[in-house]
Amino acid sequence: MGLAVAPEAAGAAGARGAGMGGHLAPGLRSQGIVACVSVLAIAPVTDLKTWVTGNGLEIVLYVLGAVLLTRLITWLGGRITGHIDNGSMSDDALVRSEQSKHRHAVAQVLTWIAIVLVYCITVVLIIGRLGIPITGLVAPATVFGVALGFGAQRIVQDLLAGFFIIAERQYGFGDVVRISALGSVTGVTGTVEDVTLRVTQLRSADGEVITVPNGQIVQVTNLSRDWARAVVDVPLPPSADVTEANKLLHEVGAAAFTDETLRPLLLDEPSVMGVESFKVGQVNVRMVARTLPGKQFEVGRQLRIRVAVAFREHGISVSTEVDVAAAREAS
């Protein structure tokens, strides 16, 4: 009320001084002018102090509360996902169940949504404390929403695609997937480390973190769903005895199925499919093995080593596509 009273008082004093025809002494007149200027100078400082201790303090508390609340949500999300991971690993130390993968992905998405809601509510409360009427922002917000809808179609597309990825359980945390995105010819392969409504993050075999917007995904190949298959193609020269090679592959498969290291990873004994294809100066014989989800790569490497060792011991030459160097180390 200092601002409202001071000008009126100053004006009234000036009017009275003028009405008296300048009968006030010069000293009193100058003192009145100085007093009016002092009141006008102090009033804005007083109002700023009042705003800082009132709405300004509330805005600071809103911001601090939002930061603390988002950290609490992040901490709770980490505890929940950690509990899910510990439960899945206690059930089976080799692979995660599909339910645990889906629960982990859902927990990550819910954590992300909760953080976004906290920040949105905080912005609305701050706008209210700044004195900007929310109802007056309805029309501008509508225009801005329409413009954002046209300009940010990619974001909306990413969010919708992420929702269907989670709802349809296409993949989850810990899955090994190959994702083909728009503009990609071969796609990217890696282990899913994070799934949100907007992006999917993969960890490649080289340790690289690959971020793919969900709206850009056109095809997903899940390499660790329910069970997997390790495929080992053995290249042989045309002069090799294919019957003898098939016999050796059967022996290698039987030995692998009884091995204490590989047996927990195999769902059944590796089988020999026979001659798969002919190439110039080469015959490919294929052996396949059903494995636990995501373990096909490890099983495939172990089978190649065993095949290389067995063929070398029996004098059958193979192409360099089979890991002979690894076979020498194993022997």
CORTASUL-V733403 format. One record per residue. N is the residue number from 0. RES is the residue in three letters. PSI is psi in whole degrees, 0 to 359 (999 if undefined). D_CENTER is the distance of its C-alpha to the mean C-alpha in Angstrom with 1 decimal. Layout:
N/RES/PSI/D_CENTER
N/RES/PSI/D_CENTER
//
This chain:
0/MET/351/53.2
1/GLY/322/54.3
2/LEU/325/53.4
3/ALA/323/55.3
4/VAL/320/58.5
5/ALA/313/58.9
6/PRO/321/59.4
7/GLU/317/61.8
8/ALA/319/63.8
9/ALA/319/63.9
10/GLY/318/65.1
11/ALA/317/67.7
12/ALA/319/69.0
13/GLY/320/69.3
14/ALA/316/71.1
15/ARG/321/73.5
16/GLY/320/74.2
17/ALA/321/74.9
18/GLY/329/77.0
19/MET/0/79.2
20/GLY/26/80.0
21/GLY/26/78.8
22/HIS/346/81.1
23/LEU/149/78.4
24/ALA/150/79.0
25/PRO/325/77.0
26/GLY/317/75.5
27/LEU/321/74.3
28/ARG/317/72.9
29/SER/324/70.8
30/GLN/323/69.6
31/GLY/321/68.3
32/ILE/317/66.4
33/VAL/321/64.8
34/ALA/318/63.8
35/CYS/317/62.2
36/VAL/322/60.2
37/SER/318/59.0
38/VAL/317/57.9
39/LEU/330/55.9
40/ALA/326/54.2
41/ILE/330/53.3
42/ALA/313/52.0
43/PRO/323/48.7
44/VAL/321/47.9
45/THR/318/48.6
46/ASP/320/46.4
47/LEU/320/43.5
48/LYS/321/43.9
49/THR/319/44.0
50/TRP/320/40.7
51/VAL/318/39.0
52/THR/350/40.2
53/GLY/265/39.3
54/ASN/324/36.4
55/GLY/318/35.1
56/LEU/321/34.8
57/GLU/322/33.1
58/ILE/316/30.5
59/VAL/319/29.8
60/LEU/322/29.5
61/TYR/315/27.1
62/VAL/313/24.8
63/LEU/319/25.2
64/GLY/321/24.7
65/ALA/318/21.4
66/VAL/314/20.1
67/LEU/320/21.4
68/LEU/320/20.2
69/THR/323/16.5
70/ARG/322/16.9
71/LEU/319/18.6
72/ILE/318/15.9
73/THR/318/13.3
74/TRP/317/16.1
75/LEU/320/16.8
76/GLY/319/13.3
77/GLY/322/13.5
78/ARG/319/17.0
79/ILE/312/16.3
80/THR/324/13.7
81/GLY/320/16.1
82/HIS/320/18.9
83/ILE/316/17.5
84/ASP/317/16.9
85/ASN/322/20.4
86/GLY/321/22.0
87/SER/322/20.7
88/MET/333/21.9
89/SER/330/25.2
90/ASP/318/25.9
91/ASP/114/25.4
92/ALA/352/24.8
93/LEU/315/24.2
94/VAL/159/21.5
95/ARG/148/19.1
96/SER/159/20.4
97/GLU/326/18.7
98/GLN/317/19.0
99/SER/323/17.1
100/LYS/316/14.2
101/HIS/318/14.2
102/ARG/319/14.8
103/HIS/314/11.9
104/ALA/318/9.5
105/VAL/319/11.7
106/ALA/320/11.8
107/GLN/318/8.1
108/VAL/316/8.7
109/LEU/322/12.1
110/THR/316/11.1
111/TRP/317/9.2
112/ILE/318/12.3
113/ALA/318/14.7
114/ILE/318/13.7
115/VAL/318/14.2
116/LEU/319/17.4
117/VAL/315/18.7
118/TYR/323/18.5
119/CYS/315/20.1
120/ILE/321/22.9
121/THR/318/23.5
122/VAL/317/24.0
123/VAL/317/26.4
124/LEU/321/28.4
125/ILE/320/28.7
126/ILE/320/30.1
127/GLY/321/32.6
128/ARG/338/33.8
129/LEU/355/34.3
130/GLY/9/36.8
131/ILE/121/35.2
132/PRO/130/36.0
133/ILE/322/33.0
134/THR/330/35.4
135/GLY/347/36.3
136/LEU/1/32.7
137/VAL/310/32.5
138/ALA/311/34.1
139/PRO/323/32.2
140/ALA/325/28.9
141/THR/314/29.9
142/VAL/318/30.7
143/PHE/322/27.5
144/GLY/320/25.5
145/VAL/316/27.4
146/ALA/321/26.9
147/LEU/325/23.2
148/GLY/322/23.1
149/PHE/322/24.9
150/GLY/337/23.1
151/ALA/43/19.5
152/GLN/329/19.7
153/ARG/319/16.7
154/ILE/315/14.5
155/VAL/319/16.3
156/GLN/319/16.0
157/ASP/316/12.2
158/LEU/316/12.3
159/LEU/317/15.1
160/ALA/319/13.7
161/GLY/323/10.5
162/PHE/315/13.2
163/PHE/329/15.3
164/ILE/316/12.9
165/ILE/316/12.5
166/ALA/322/16.2
167/GLU/359/17.6
168/ARG/45/15.8
169/GLN/320/15.3
170/TYR/166/13.0
171/GLY/186/11.2
172/PHE/130/10.0
173/GLY/351/12.5
174/ASP/146/13.7
175/VAL/115/15.1
176/VAL/157/14.8
177/ARG/118/16.2
178/ILE/128/14.7
179/SER/117/17.2
180/ALA/171/16.2
181/LEU/132/18.8
182/GLY/357/21.0
183/SER/135/20.1
184/VAL/311/23.1
185/THR/337/22.0
186/GLY/176/18.2
187/VAL/145/15.8
188/THR/136/15.8
189/GLY/181/13.6
190/THR/131/12.2
191/VAL/122/8.9
192/GLU/335/7.1
193/ASP/137/3.8
194/VAL/120/4.4
195/THR/180/4.9
196/LEU/341/8.3
197/ARG/319/7.8
198/VAL/163/5.5
199/THR/131/5.0
200/GLN/131/5.1
201/LEU/151/8.7
202/ARG/115/11.3
203/SER/173/14.6
204/ALA/337/18.0
205/ASP/3/18.8
206/GLY/5/16.0
207/GLU/144/14.2
208/VAL/119/10.4
209/ILE/124/10.0
210/THR/123/7.6
211/VAL/122/9.1
212/PRO/135/9.5
213/ASN/329/10.2
214/GLY/345/13.6
215/GLN/358/14.6
216/ILE/125/14.4
217/VAL/339/18.1
218/GLN/138/18.3
219/VAL/127/16.4
220/THR/111/18.5
221/ASN/114/17.6
222/LEU/2/19.5
223/SER/41/19.3
224/ARG/115/20.2
225/ASP/298/23.3
226/TRP/165/25.1
227/ALA/173/25.1
228/ARG/126/28.0
229/ALA/126/29.0
230/VAL/124/31.3
231/VAL/112/33.8
232/ASP/123/36.0
233/VAL/112/39.1
234/PRO/127/41.0
235/LEU/151/44.7
236/PRO/156/47.7
237/PRO/334/49.9
238/SER/354/52.7
239/ALA/152/50.8
240/ASP/106/51.9
241/VAL/324/49.1
242/THR/316/50.7
243/GLU/322/50.7
244/ALA/318/47.1
245/ASN/321/46.0
246/LYS/316/48.0
247/LEU/322/46.3
248/LEU/322/42.8
249/HIS/318/43.9
250/GLU/320/45.0
251/VAL/317/41.8
252/GLY/317/39.8
253/ALA/319/42.1
254/ALA/323/41.9
255/ALA/324/38.1
256/PHE/335/38.1
257/THR/356/40.4
258/ASP/139/38.6
259/GLU/334/37.2
260/THR/317/34.0
261/LEU/335/33.2
262/ARG/318/34.6
263/PRO/341/31.7
264/LEU/345/29.3
265/LEU/139/31.7
266/LEU/334/32.2
267/ASP/175/35.6
268/GLU/136/37.8
269/PRO/141/36.8
270/SER/152/39.0
271/VAL/122/40.6
272/MET/347/40.4
273/GLY/202/43.1
274/VAL/123/43.5
275/GLU/319/40.4
276/SER/161/41.5
277/PHE/137/44.1
278/LYS/175/43.6
279/VAL/115/46.1
280/GLY/24/47.5
281/GLN/141/44.9
282/VAL/127/44.4
283/ASN/123/41.1
284/VAL/131/41.2
285/ARG/138/38.1
286/MET/135/37.1
287/VAL/155/34.2
288/ALA/130/32.8
289/ARG/131/30.7
290/THR/174/28.2
291/LEU/157/25.6
292/PRO/130/22.1
293/GLY/358/20.5
294/LYS/6/23.9
295/GLN/330/25.5
296/PHE/317/24.9
297/GLU/317/26.6
298/VAL/319/29.4
299/GLY/318/29.9
300/ARG/316/30.4
301/GLN/321/32.8
302/LEU/322/34.8
303/ARG/320/35.2
304/ILE/314/36.6
305/ARG/321/39.0
306/VAL/317/40.1
307/ALA/318/40.9
308/VAL/314/42.9
309/ALA/318/44.8
310/PHE/324/45.7
311/ARG/322/46.9
312/GLU/331/49.0
313/HIS/10/50.7
314/GLY/20/51.2
315/ILE/122/48.9
316/SER/143/47.2
317/VAL/166/43.7
318/SER/166/41.7
319/THR/355/39.5
320/GLU/336/36.4
321/VAL/139/36.9
322/ASP/81/35.9
323/VAL/325/39.5
324/ALA/318/38.6
325/ALA/327/36.5
326/ALA/323/39.3
327/ARG/321/41.7
328/GLU/322/39.6
329/ALA/330/39.5
330/SER/999/43.3
//
